[in-house]
Amino acid sequence: MSKLTAAKMAEVKAEFAKMDANGDGQITRDELYTLFKAQIVEAGDDATKYSAELEAAIDGIIATMDADKDGKVSIEEFVKSAEDE
């Protein structure tokens, strides 16, 4: 049984869906990079000057959440991470 309320679970699943650009149930490095890069551009900045920082941040996110070490974050891993917060 999840430690999250139904409302929080819905929120977590919605956030996951935003990051899972192709809808395959996995968040990849490329999907995170594209999302973060778009947010930087939306803020009016040049994303290319943050490339190394983005890559390091994404590596950290994946390493923290990717329990099965397949290089991707599944919905189960994402929910588990939210439960552990």
C-alpha positions as CSV (number, residue, x, y, z in Angstrom):
1,M,0.0,0.0,0.0
2,S,1.3,3.5,-0.9
3,K,2.2,6.0,1.7
4,L,0.7,8.7,-0.5
5,T,-2.8,10.1,-0.3
6,A,-5.0,9.6,-3.4
7,A,-4.6,13.3,-4.2
8,K,-0.8,13.2,-3.8
9,M,-0.6,10.0,-5.9
10,A,-2.6,11.7,-8.7
11,E,-0.2,14.7,-8.5
12,V,2.8,12.4,-8.7
13,K,1.4,10.5,-11.7
14,A,0.6,13.8,-13.5
15,E,4.2,15.0,-12.9
16,F,5.5,11.7,-14.2
17,A,3.4,12.0,-17.3
18,K,4.8,15.4,-18.1
19,M,8.3,14.0,-18.0
20,D,7.5,10.8,-19.9
21,A,7.3,12.6,-23.3
22,N,6.7,9.5,-25.4
23,G,4.3,7.8,-23.0
24,D,6.2,4.6,-22.7
25,G,6.2,4.5,-18.9
26,Q,9.9,5.3,-18.5
27,I,11.6,8.7,-18.1
28,T,14.9,8.7,-20.0
29,R,17.9,11.1,-19.8
30,D,16.9,12.5,-23.2
31,E,13.4,13.3,-22.0
32,L,14.7,15.0,-18.9
33,Y,17.3,17.0,-20.9
34,T,14.6,18.1,-23.3
35,L,12.3,19.2,-20.5
36,F,14.9,21.1,-18.5
37,K,16.3,22.7,-21.6
38,A,12.9,23.9,-22.6
39,Q,12.3,25.4,-19.2
40,I,15.6,27.3,-19.4
41,V,14.7,28.6,-22.9
42,E,11.2,29.5,-21.6
43,A,12.9,31.6,-18.8
44,G,14.6,33.5,-21.6
45,D,18.1,32.1,-21.2
46,D,20.5,30.2,-23.5
47,A,20.3,26.6,-22.5
48,T,23.6,25.7,-24.3
49,K,25.6,27.5,-21.7
50,Y,24.2,25.1,-19.0
51,S,24.8,21.9,-20.9
52,A,27.3,20.4,-18.5
53,E,25.3,21.4,-15.4
54,L,22.1,19.9,-16.9
55,E,23.9,16.7,-17.7
56,A,25.3,16.4,-14.2
57,A,21.9,17.2,-12.6
58,I,20.1,14.6,-14.8
59,D,22.8,12.0,-14.0
60,G,22.1,12.6,-10.3
61,I,18.4,12.4,-10.7
62,I,18.6,9.1,-12.6
63,A,21.1,7.7,-10.2
64,T,19.0,8.5,-7.2
65,M,15.7,7.3,-8.6
66,D,16.7,4.4,-10.8
67,A,16.5,1.4,-8.4
68,D,17.0,-1.3,-11.0
69,K,19.9,0.6,-12.7
70,D,18.5,0.3,-16.2
71,G,19.2,4.0,-16.9
72,K,15.6,5.0,-16.9
73,V,13.0,5.9,-14.2
74,S,9.8,3.9,-14.2
75,I,6.5,5.0,-12.7
76,E,7.1,2.6,-9.8
77,E,10.5,4.1,-9.1
78,F,9.1,7.6,-9.4
79,V,6.3,6.9,-6.9
80,K,8.8,5.2,-4.6
81,S,10.9,8.3,-4.7
82,A,7.9,10.5,-3.9
83,E,7.0,8.2,-1.0
84,D,10.5,8.4,0.4
85,E,10.5,12.2,0.5
